[in-house]
Every structure is written in C-alpha cells, then in structure tokens.
Amino acid sequence: MNLPANLKYTKEHEWIRVEGNTAYIGITDHAQKELGDIVYVDIDTLDKEVAQNDVFGTVEAVKTVSDLFSPVSGTVVEINTKLDGSPETVNSDPYGDGWIIKMELSNPAEIDALLTSESYGELIGA
C-alpha cells in the first residue's frame, strides 16, 4: 500500500499535501482501489469556501458514487482539469497527477489533527 509520509490523511480516505498556504487534496490509494475504475469527478465548489469535513464534490466509479470530504477549511482555488478527460488518473496516480482540488487554507492549525501515514495505515489495516 502506497502511503507517502509527507502527506496527511483523513478517516474518510482523503489526503492533503500543504505547500505554504495552499493545499493539494485527493483520495488515497486505498480509496481508489476500493472504488474501482473511476469514470467521473464532479467538483462544484470552485471559488467557494468549504468548511472542514464538508463535501466538496463527488467521485463516480463504475458501481458507486462517493462524496469527497474536505480535510481542512478553505477556499477551492483550482480543480484538476486533467481529470475532465482522464478521470482514471485518480486510479493510476492518486498522489501525483490524480490530485482533485487545490485549496487556500483558512485555518492551517486544522492540519495538526489529521492522520499521519502511520496512523492512516493502521486505520485501513495496511
């Protein structure tokens, strides 16, 4: 199981990578494997303030649709446009080109409460 140590994780299977006051957010390798082939990513929160744990979009796989929960509070400033034509990138590269949104953080202290790669690994039994 791929769990990069430089990321933080949520119990709902999102990851976050913080660079300054900007955060990249996506779903974990575990989540994409559980979902199966991803066919559509729907984000309707561009330029909107999203609170920690609120839904910022959905990801649709062949057999299911799953809500995406924000690990932190902030404003969605960019959606990964590569996913419009290639949603399967979330399956093939969940921590790289498969990122879903970029967010400007409004409360960076919230990051401290997120899971480390070790604690997320324990949660999923990796």
C-alpha positions in Angstrom: 0.0 0.0 0.0 1.4 3.4 -1.0 1.2 5.9 1.9 3.6 8.8 1.4 4.9 10.1 4.7 4.8 13.7 3.6 1.0 13.7 3.4 -1.7 13.9 6.0 -4.8 11.7 5.8 -8.5 11.7 6.9 -10.6 8.8 8.2 -12.8 9.3 5.0 -9.7 8.5 2.8 -8.7 11.9 1.5 -5.1 13.0 1.5 -3.7 16.6 1.8 -0.3 18.0 0.8 0.4 21.5 2.1 2.7 23.9 0.2 2.8 27.3 2.0 -0.9 28.4 2.4 -2.0 26.1 -0.5 -3.2 22.5 -0.1 -3.5 19.8 -2.8 -6.3 17.4 -1.9 -7.1 14.0 -3.4 -8.2 10.5 -2.5 -5.9 7.8 -1.2 -4.5 4.8 -3.0 -6.7 2.6 -0.7 -9.8 4.6 -1.6 -9.3 4.4 -5.3 -8.7 0.6 -5.1 -11.9 0.2 -3.1 -13.9 2.3 -5.5 -12.6 0.6 -8.6 -12.5 2.3 -12.1 -13.2 6.0 -11.7 -15.2 7.3 -14.6 -16.1 10.9 -13.4 -15.0 13.5 -10.9 -17.6 16.2 -10.1 -16.5 19.3 -8.2 -18.9 22.2 -7.9 -17.1 24.2 -5.2 -14.6 26.3 -7.3 -14.1 29.7 -5.7 -16.3 28.7 -2.7 -15.4 28.5 1.0 -15.6 24.9 2.3 -15.5 24.0 6.0 -13.5 21.1 7.3 -15.4 17.8 6.8 -17.9 19.4 4.4 -18.5 17.7 1.0 -16.6 19.5 -1.8 -17.5 17.1 -4.6 -18.1 13.5 -5.7 -16.1 10.8 -7.4 -18.0 8.3 -9.6 -16.8 4.8 -10.2 -18.4 2.2 -12.3 -20.6 0.8 -9.5 -20.8 3.7 -7.0 -20.7 7.4 -6.3 -18.7 8.6 -3.3 -18.7 12.0 -1.6 -15.4 13.9 -1.1 -14.9 15.4 2.3 -12.6 18.4 2.8 -9.8 17.6 5.3 -9.5 21.3 6.2 -11.4 24.6 5.9 -10.5 26.9 3.0 -11.4 28.2 -0.5 -11.3 25.9 -3.5 -9.0 27.8 -5.9 -8.4 25.2 -8.6 -9.8 22.0 -9.9 -7.6 19.5 -11.7 -8.7 19.9 -15.3 -6.8 16.8 -16.3 -9.5 14.8 -14.7 -12.2 16.1 -17.1 -10.9 14.0 -19.9 -9.0 11.4 -17.9 -10.7 10.6 -14.5 -8.8 7.3 -14.4 -5.7 9.3 -13.5 -7.1 9.2 -9.9 -6.7 5.4 -10.2 -3.2 5.4 -11.8 -1.6 8.2 -9.9 -3.7 9.2 -6.8 -0.9 11.1 -5.1 0.5 12.8 -8.2 -1.4 13.8 -11.3 -4.6 12.5 -9.8 -5.0 15.3 -7.2 -8.5 16.7 -7.3 -8.5 20.2 -5.9 -6.2 23.0 -4.7 -7.4 25.0 -1.7 -6.2 28.1 0.0 -6.2 27.3 3.7 -8.3 29.4 6.1 -7.2 27.6 9.3 -3.8 25.9 8.9 -4.0 24.6 12.5 -6.6 22.0 11.4 -3.8 20.1 9.7 -2.4 19.1 13.0 -5.5 17.0 13.8 -5.2 14.9 10.6 -3.8 11.4 10.5 -0.1 10.6 9.7 0.7 7.9 7.1 1.4 5.5 10.0 -2.0 6.2 11.8 -3.9 6.0 8.5 -2.1 2.7 7.7 -3.3 1.3 11.0 -6.9 2.5 10.2 -7.0 0.7 6.9 -5.0 -2.3 8.1 -2.1 -1.7 5.8 
